[in-house]
Amino acid sequence: MSHPIIEFRQVEYQISSISPQPILSGISLEIHRGETIALLGRSGSGKTTLLKLINGLRRVSSGAVLVEERDIRHWDIIRLRRGIGYVIQETGLFPHLTVRENVCLIPELEKWPAERISSRYAEVLQSVGLSPALYSQRFPRELSGGQRQRVGVARALAADPEILLMDEPFGALDPVTRAELQREFLTLRQNLAKTVVFVTHDVREALLLGTRIILLDSGHIIAEGTAQEFVKLDHPVAREFLAAAELSTGALP
């Protein structure tokens, strides 16, 4: 098997001034190119902290996180972050920038040629189901929640990163829009072949979108597996998630 594109080696993360207990402990995990990893767990289980360790928004207390076989402590942190797409729940769009300006921000910082930027803008807007011309001069406040989330995904994809991080990207949306975007994400995943790590507390979403599910509890990885494996796990926390989603053991949504 090829080397993992992301690797956690006995990682611990602790904020000693806030809590004597580590937020993450004993995290060892390999993520391979093209996987879609769902980080599943209750609030406070360490999901978002784990995600932020990948792009250096948090730094390990001990152990190591490697991206492309290089410890992130040895990366130029700006170069690392510009090479990783990042989508958060409320998209994080700059309110004073238009849709086009938001989407093209990283390519412009990377000094791409103007023609290449324009071509890429059109490509990623179309990939998320939005008209490049129609939305170009609109501001985030002029968009619906689903449209803002689509623009957030387009911005994360604009520089064509190998890795895409998503922190509960559909969590703030109404159920109908959320289901639409989940279906669109499945199509994007198949077409783009990116390595994706996303945080969710929704087991149905994890089972639908993840090629592998990592279950966290109190800062530890307590179980992992494909969707088919996860629904058969004989683990009390996994069973609690399945029961909360009204899924019987062994059943997929």
N, C-alpha and C positions, 0 to 999 in steps of 0.2 A: 504494500500500500504506500502511496505517496506520503510525503511529510505533511503534517497538519498545517493549515494556513493560520490557525489560531491554536495556541496551547497554553493551558494553565498548569503550572507545576507546584503543587503543594502550597497554594496561595492562601494567605491569611490577610484580612483587612480589619483594622481595629482603630477606633477613635478613642484613645484611652481617657481623654479629658471628659468625654461624654458618658462612656459606658465601659466597665471593666471587661465585659464580654465582647469577643470579636464579632463583627457583623458577618464576616465570612471566615471559615476555617476549614483547612484540609481540602481545598478545592483542586482537584486534578482532573483535567478534561482536555480531550483533543477534538477539534472541529476541523473537518476536512473540506476541501474546495467543493463548492456546489451544494453543500448541505444547507437545510433550513432548520435551525435549532430553535425550539420553543422553550424558553425559560419560564417554567410554571411554578407558582407558589402563592401562599397567602401574602397579604401586605406585611412588610417587615421581614420577609424570608431572605432577602439579600439579592433579589433578581436584578434590580436596577443598578445596584452597586457592582455586581458582577459584569453587567453590560458596560458600565462606564470604565471599568479597568481596561477594556480592550482598546479604547481610544485615548487613554491617559487622562480622562477627567477625574479619575481616582487613581492613587498610587498604592501598590501593595505594601503591607507592613512587613511581610516576609514571603518567600517564594518568588516566582517569576511568571510573567505573562509574555508570551512570544507571539509576534505577528510576522508572518512570512519567515519563520525560523530565527527571528532576531528579537532579543529582549527589548521591550519597548523603552527601557531606560537608555538604550543605545540608539534609539531613533531620534531624529529631529522631530520634536513633537508637532510642529506645524505641518511638516511633510506627512507625518503619520495621519493626522486628523483630516487633511485635505484628501487623503487617499481612501478615506472610509466615509461612506454615506451615513447620515444620522437623521432619523425621523423620530420626533417625540409626539406625545398625545395631542398637543395643541399646535403642532407643526413648527412653531418657533419662527414663523415668517417675520421679516422686518416690516412693520406696518407702514413705514414711510417709503418703501420701495414697491414698484409695480411687480406684477407677476413675472414679467420677463427679467427685471432686474434681480429679483430674488433667485430665480432659477439659474441665471447666468453668473451669479456672484463668484463661485469658485473658478469656473473657466476663465473669467476675466482676471481674477487674482493670479491665476497660473499663466496669464498672458497668451491665451490661445488666440490665433488669428480671428478677425471679426467674422469672416465667412464661416469658419468652423463653429464658432459660438452660435451663430444664427441657425446653422444646420442642426446643431445638437439641441438647441432650444425647441425647434419644431419637432424633432424626433421624440424627445422625452415628454413633451406636452401631449402629443398624439398617443404615446404609449400609455398614458394614464387617462385617456378618454376626454381630453380637453382640446378645444380649437386653439392653436397657437396665435392666430390673428385676433380672434374674438377676445381672448383673455390677456393679451400682451400688455395693455395699458391699464388694466384694472388693479386696484389696490386690495390687500387682504380683507379690508372691512367691507368690500363690495361683493364678497364671495360667501357662499353657504359653507357650513361646516365640512360637508363632504368635498366641496371644491377646494377648500383650503388644504384639506388632508391630501388630496391628489397633487396639489402644487408642492406640498412638502415632500412627497415621494419623488416628484419630478426633480426638485432641487437636489435631493440626496443622490439621484442617479446622474445628474448633469455631467459630472467629471468622469463618468464611467468607472466608478470604483469597483474593486474586486469584492469588497466587504460592505454589507449594508446592515446597520444596527437600527432596531426599531423598538421604542419604549412605549408599550401599550398604544400603538398608532391608531387603533380604531375604538379605543375605550370611551371617548367622549361623544361618540356619534349615536344617533337614534338607531334602533334595531334594524330598520329597513336599509338605511344608508350603510350601516356597518356590514350587513350581509352582502350588499353590492360590492363594497370595497374588498371584502375578503375574497369574493369570486374573482375580481379583477387582479388581486394580488397573486392568486394561484396561476392565472394566465401569464402574468409578468414573470413569475418565478420560472415557469417552464421556458419562456422565450429568452430570458436574459442569463440564466445559469449563474447567478451570483451566489456568494456565500452569505446567508442571512442569519442573524441572531435577533430574535424578538422576545420581548417580555410580555407576558400575559398572566392574568389570574383566571382566565376563562378556559376551562378544560376543553370545551367544544371547539374553541378557536385553535387551541394547541393541537388537538387531534386532526382538525381540518387542514391546517397550514404547515405543521411541522413535519419534516422527514424524520426528526428525532426529538423526543421530549425529555427535558432535564427537569426533574422535580426537586425543588429546594424547600428546606424547612429549617428554620433557626440557623441559617448561615451554612448549612451543609447540603451537599447533594445526597439525597436519600434514595433516589431511584432514577432510572433512565431507560429509554427504549423507543422503538417505533410506535406509531399509533396502535398497530395490531398487538404489539407486546404490552403497551401501557394498559390497555383495557383489561388485560389478563393478570396484571400485577396483584400479588397477594401482599399488599402493603396497606396499613391502615390509613395513611394520609392519601394515597392514590384512591382508595375506595371512598374516602370522604368526598373527594373532588367529583368522582363519578356519580356518587349518590346525589350530590348537590345539583348536578346537571341532569338528574333523573335518567342516568344511563346505567343499565344493568351491566354487571361484570361480563366482559367479552363482547359488548356491543359498541359499534361505532355510530356517531351521530349521522 
